[in-house]
């Protein structure tokens, strides 16, 4: 149970945040361009919206869960230092 809890915890590192932002931006732009051409060729906004919605859902599945690819560079925190009492 602890392994499942650790996988679903939701922590990603700073490099993972940057990567997820780039993946989201690229995939939404590509799905928007594809949706535009599909709606233009089919002469229907409905098909374009369906294609874009599918791209949006795929983007959510790729970016929102804390996949291990987003946790490859953990942050090394400094150890706790105790102050001497004067």
N, C-alpha and C positions, 0 to 999 in steps of 0.2 A: 504494500500500500504506500510506503514511503517513496518508492521509485516513481509511482504514478503522481504522487503529490509534488515531487520535485520537478517532474516534467511539466506540470500544469501551473507552476508557481508564477510564471510571467516575467521573470527578470531577464533582460537582455543587456548586453554591454553597449558602450558608445559606438563602437564600430558596427555592431549589429543594428543599432538605430539608424545609422547612416545608410547601411545596406538596405534595410527595409524601406526607408524613404525613397531611395533610388529605384528599387523594384516597383514600388507603388506608383511612382511618377511615370516610369517607362511603360508599365503595363496599362495604366489608364490612358496614356496618350495613344498607344498602339490600339487599344480597344475602341477609342474614340474615332481614330482614323478608319479602322475597319468598319465600324458602325456607319460612318458617313458614306463610305463607298457602297455598303450593302443597301442602305436606304436610297441612295442615288440610283443604283442599278435596278432595284426592285420598285422604285417610285412609291415607296411606302415608309413613312416615318415609324410605323409600328415595328417593322423588322429591324430598323436601326436601333430603336430603343431596346428591343429584345437582345440584340447583339451586345449593346453597351452594358445592359444589366447583367448579362452572362459574364462579360469581362470584369465587371465590378465585383461580382461574387467570387470569381476566381482570384482576383486581387486580394480580396478580404481573406480568403483561405490561405493565400501565400504569405500575407504580411501580419495578420493579427495574432495567430498563435505563436507562442515563443519557441519556434523551431530551434534545434541545436545549432544550425548554421548561424544564428544570430547571437550565440553565446560562446564564440570561439576565443574571444580576447577578454578574459575576466579581469576585473579591476583588482590590483594589488594594493590593499589598504595598508597604511603604516600601523605598527603595533601601538597599543595604548601605552602612554607614558604616565607614570604617577609623579605628581609634584611633591617635593619634599616639604613637610610642614616646618615652618620656622619657629 
